[in-house]
Amino acid sequence: MRILRLILTFLPLVLSCLVMAAHHSRGGEPGLILLWLSVPFTLLFRRRWIDRAVQIVLLAGALEWVLTIKTIIWVRQMMNLPYERMVIILGAVTLFTALSGLLLETRVRRKQLPENDPVAPGLGAFLFAGFLLVLVQLKMDPAGMLAERFLHTAGWLEAFWLAVYAGWLSDRLQNPRQIRKLRPRVWLVFSIIFFTQLILGVAGLEKLLMTGKLHLPVPALIMAGPIFRGGGFFMAILFTASVLLVGPAWCSWLCYIGAWDDRFSRAVRVPARLPKWRNLMRVIILVLIVAVAFGLGRLGVGGMTAAWLAAGFGLFGVGLMVFWSRRNGNMAHCTAYCPMGWVATRLGKVSPWRLKISPNCTDCGACTPACRYDALYPEDVLRRVPGEACTLCGDCLSNCPTGSIEYRLPGLSTHRARTGFLDMVTPMHAARIGVARL
């Protein structure tokens, strides 16, 4: 009897997905066929937010049927043909598709899910990631989704699974103990994907390059490039928008090279202090980068010369990771050298997200070894505010035995603030994995 109930619970959903796949097969849309064939497999995650996400996707499928009905009516009216029977049949299919997801609300399905399983963390990230990626799929020309460049309509498949990934990641990180272990790993994977795309693009697979023109992956060029060229502000606008949304978390989630610095810094278990002049050093580098970029551009220096200078700047930063971060334990490149890190922490003050230490803190110092951004020394803990180099990475939450370090957003409880922050930063992280960037 239990097996029969399970079949009755999932069979309508599976049939709806198969019919949708058949519909897109007639339209010659292989990416959408694969999307609908893969949707039922998400239920293997056995999380409440996944059920909600599948229900939303099925509603989107029902909307596709509505649009199809509308098209059929228009075509048959133009040809002076009857259409009532076709409308009735497809109307029934539309209703069946929309309602098949409701069977996930039955007791049979609920018994498969964890007790008190929250919906908001995963579903919020899924919806925001989906929103970002659907915009890319619909608006960018040439296609911004990498999969779309290799298989027609595969951008939709990629968008769906990246949204699922964002939801999964946000859901997992709701447990503060997971942040320090999981965040650096997925950040490193993000960086590996980014540079694999770069290497393959340079090797001749030009579909992996956004414009077909190579841009060196040096963060400082986000600012220096437009100053040198006198235009091309796309990356600068994207950087600014990201920082306004998630503050300096750009440095700990979205920067493609920061993951290297993080990995090198973890060679030392307990980080040592960086010199006090490190902040002044970044300001000086920032001024020099702006001045040099402006001067080279106005003097008409060739792009190849500028590229070699930029490459040298970037390679020197990698050297700092190897010889300074690896020995010191702090991310020296990000906190003492990278000018965009300085810009992100300053511009991030406009963002409402904050990391604060509550009065319940016992000053035990357990959080200090977790911070690789030189922002949680005993004096910072005593002030109950992390240092100016804090990037909201949240690694310190994993070490705090009393749960005294909290994400804050005006008007929200600390729990909802953490949920909201993760539901925003994980979709942005996921979206950048799937979008052509160089």
N, C-alpha and C positions, 0 to 999 in steps of 0.2 A: 504493500500500500504506500509506503514512504517513497519508493522509487517512482510509482505512478504519479504521486503528488509533485515530485521534482520535475518529472517530464511535463506535466500540465503547467507548471510554473514557467519553465524556460522555453518550451516548444513554440508558443506564439511569438515570443521575441525572436527566436532563431528564424522562424518562417518569415517574419517581417524583414529581417536583415537579408535573407536569401532573395526575397522578392525585390527588395531595393537593389541588390547586386545585379539581378536579372534586368531590371529597368535600365541601369547604367551600362549594362552590356550591350543593349540595343543602341545606346547612344555612343558607343565606342569610347568609353571613359574608364580605362583600366585602373587608374588610381582610385577612383570611387568604388569600383568593384571590390578591390582589395580592402578598402576602408570598411565597407559593410560586412564583408566576410570576417573581418577581425574584431568587430564590435563585441560579439558574444564572449570572446576570450577574456575581455577585461573583467568579467564577473568572477574570474578565478582569484582576483585580489581579495574578494570577500570583505569589502569595506562599504560602509553605508554611502559614502560620498560617491563611490563608483556607480552604485545603483542610480543615484540621482543624475549623475552625468549621462548614463545610458538612456535614462528617461528623456533627458533634454535632447539627446541626439536623435531619438526616435521621433520626438516632436518636430525636429528639423526635417526628418524624413517625410513626415506627414505633410509638412509645408511644401516639400518638393512635389508630392502628389497633387496638392492643390494647384500649384503652378502648372503642372502637366495637364490637369483637367482644363485649366483656363486656356492653355495653348490648343488643346484638342478642340474645344468649343469654337475658338476663333478660326482654326483651319477648316473645320467642317462647315461652319457658316459661310466661309469664303467659297467653298466648293458646293454649297447648297446640298449638303448631305445631313442625314439625321445623326444626332449625337447623344440622345437621351440615355440609351442603353449603356453606352460607354461611360457616361458620367455616373450612372448608378453603380456600375461595377467598380470603377476607380474610386468612387466615393466610399464604398464599403472597404476597399483596400486602405484608403486614407484613415478611416476610423479604426480599422484593425491595427494599423501601424501605431497610431497615437495611443491606443489603449493597451497594447501588449506590454508596455513597460509597467503598467499598474500592478501586474502580477508579482512584481518584485516587492510589493508591500505586504504580501501574504505572510502568514506565520511560518510557512515552510522555509521561505527565504530568510526571514529574521533569525531563525534558529541557527543559520549558518554564519551569522555575523557576530562580532564581539559585543558584549554587553556595554551599554553606555557609549556606543561608538559615535563620536561627533561627526557632523556633516560639514560644518563651515570650513575647517582648515583645508581639506582637500578640494572641496567643490569650489571654493573661492578662487584658489589658484588655477584650477582647471578652466573656469570661466574666463578669468583675466588672460591667461595664456591663449585660450581659444580666440578671444577678442583681438589680441595683438596679431596672432598669426593669420586669422581670417582677413584682417586689413591688409597684411602683406600679400596674401594670395590674390586678393581682389584688385589691389591698387598698383602694385609694383610692375613696371614694364621696363626691361625684361623681367621675367619671373624672379621674385626674391626668394622663394622657397627653393632650396637646393634640389629636392626630389623632383620638383616640377620641371626642371631643366632636362631631366633624363627620361621621364615618363609622364605622358599627358594625364592631368588631374591628380598626380601623385602628391602634389602640394597639400591637398586636402587630407590625404592619408598621413602625411608627415605632421601636419598641424594637429590632427586628432591625437596621435600618439605622443607628441611633445606636450600637449595639454595634459594628457594622462600622467606623463612623467612629472610635470610641475605639481600636479595634485598629489602624487605619491610622495614627492620630496617634501612638500609643505606639511603633509600629514605626518611623515616620519620625524621631522624636525620639531614638531610640537612638544616632543619629549626633550627637555633641555640637555639631558645626558647624551643625546645623539649628535648635538650640533658640532662639537669639537671633533668628533670622529668622522662624521659623514660629510660636513661641508667642505673640508679640504680635499676629500676624495673626488667629489663631483666637480669641484672647481678645477682640479687637475685634469679630469676627463674632458671638461669643457676646453681647456687649453690645448690638450692633445688633438681634439677634433679641429680646433681652429688652425693649428699649425700643420696638421695633415692636409687640410684644405689648401693652405698656402703652398705647401711643397708640391702637391699634385697640380695646382694651378700653374705654378712656375714651370713644372715639367711638361706643360702643354695642354692640360685639361682645362681649357679656358672657361668652360661652363661653370667652374667653381669660383670664378672671379666676378664680382658684381658688375664692374664696368668693362672688364676685359683689360683694364690697365692696372698694373701692380702698384699697390701702396705699401710702403714698408711698415711692418707691424711694430712701430715704436710709439708708445703712448704720447710722447712729447709732440709727435707730428699732428696729433688731433688739433693742437693749437698752432704749431709752427707751420704746418702745411698751408692752411688758408692765408696766413700772413705772407708767406713766400709767394704763393700763386696769385694772391689778390682775389681769391674766390674759392668755390668748392667747400662750402661750409656744412656739408651733410653730416660728417662725423662729429664736428663741433656741436651741432644742434642736437644730435643724438646723445652725445655725452652730457650736455646741459640738461636735456629733458630727463635723462636717467638719474642724474644727481638730484634734480628737484623732486623726483618721485621717491627715491630711496636714500637720499643723502649720500654720505661717503661710502655707503655699502657698494658703490660702483667699484671701489678698490678691492673689496674682499669677495665679490661675486661675479663681476662682469668684465674685469680687466683680464685680457688674454695672457699677459706675461707675469702678473702678480703671483699666479699659482707657482711659478718657478721659485720666486723669492721665498714663498711660504715653505716649499719643500726643502730648500737649502737651510732655512732657519731652524727647521726641526731636527737638524743634526745635533743640536745642543738641547739637552733636556730642560735646563733652567736658563732663560735668556739673561744676558748681562745688560747693563745700561748702555745706551748710545750716548755720545757726547752731547752736551747742551747746545752746541753750535749747529747741530744737524738741521734745525729748522731754518736758521739763517742761511745755511748752505743751499737749501732748496729754493729759497727766495732769490738768491744770487743766480742760481742756475736758470730759474724762470725768467729773470730779467735778461740774462745772456741769450737764452733761446729766442725770446721775442726780438731782441736787437739784431741778432745774427740773421734770423729769418727775414726780417724787414730789410736789412741791408743787402743781403744776397738777392732778394727779389727786385729791389730798386736798381741794383747795379747790373741786372740782367745776367746774372750767373746762370749757367746751364743747369738743367734738371739733373743730369748725371753727377755733376760735382756736388750739388746739394744732397743727392741720394747717398753718395759716399760719406759725406759728413754726418748725415743722419744715421747711417749704418754704424759708423764709428762710435757715435754717441750711444746707440743701443747696445753695441758689443761691450763698451766700457761698463754699462749698467749690469750686464750679465756677469762681467768680471767681479763687480762689487758683490753680487749674490754669492759667487763661488768663494771669494776670499774674505769677505766681511760678514755677510749674513750667516754663512756656515759656521763661522767661528764665534760670532757674537750671540746668535740665537734669536736676534730680532731681525725683522725684514728691512735691512739697511737700504736696499735699493728703493723700496716703496716709501720709506719714512725719511730718508736723508738725501735722495738723489732725484727721484721722479717729480718733475714739476706739476704733472697732472694730479698726483696725489695731494700736493699742497692745495691746488685749485679745488679738488673734490672735497677736502675737509673744510675749506672756507665757504665754498658755495653751498655745501651741505647744511650749513647753519640755517639756510632758508627753508629746508625741508623740516617738517614738524616732528620727524622721528628722533627719539633720544634714547640713550642708554644711561640709566641712573642706578645708583646704589641706595637701597632703602635704609632707614634708621635701624633696621633689625640686624644689620651687618655686625659681625663680631670681630672684625679686623684680623681675621685669622691669616690672611695673606695667601690663601689657596688659589685665588684668581690670578695672581701675578705671573706664575709660570705659564699659564694658558695663553697670555697675551703676547703676540708676536709683533705688535704694532707700537711697542714702547709707550703704552698708554695706561698701565695699571700698576704703578709703583705704590708703596705704602702711603705716600703723601696724597696720591690721587684717591685712594680708598678712604683716607681720613676726610677728604673734602666731599666724599660721596658722589664724585663726578669723574669719569674716565678722562684721561689727558686728551689734548687737542688732536692727536694722531689717531684716535679711535675711529674705526670704520664700521661699527655696528655689526661686526662679524658674528658675535655671540658666542665665541669659543669659551669665554670666561664663565658663561652660564653653566657649562658642563662641570666646571670645577667647584662652583660655589656650593658648600654643603648646606647652607641655610636658605638658598633660593633668594638671596637678597639683591641680586643684580637683575634688573628688569628693563624690558622695552617700555617706553612711555609714548603716549600720544594723547594730547589734551582731549578730555571728554570720554576716554575709554579706560576700562580696567586694565591692569597690567597683562592679564591673560588675553584679553581681546586685542590689546595693542600688539602683543607678540604674534598672535594669529594673523592680524591684519598686515603686519610687516612681512611675515613670511609669505602670505598670500600675494604680496606685491613683488617681492624680490625674486622668488623662485620662478614665476612666469617670465620675468624679464631674462633671467638666466637661461631658461628653457628656450625662449624665443630666439636668443642669439645663437643657440646651437644649430638651429635649422635654417637660418637666414644667410644668404650669400653676403659676405661682409667686406671682401677686399676688392 
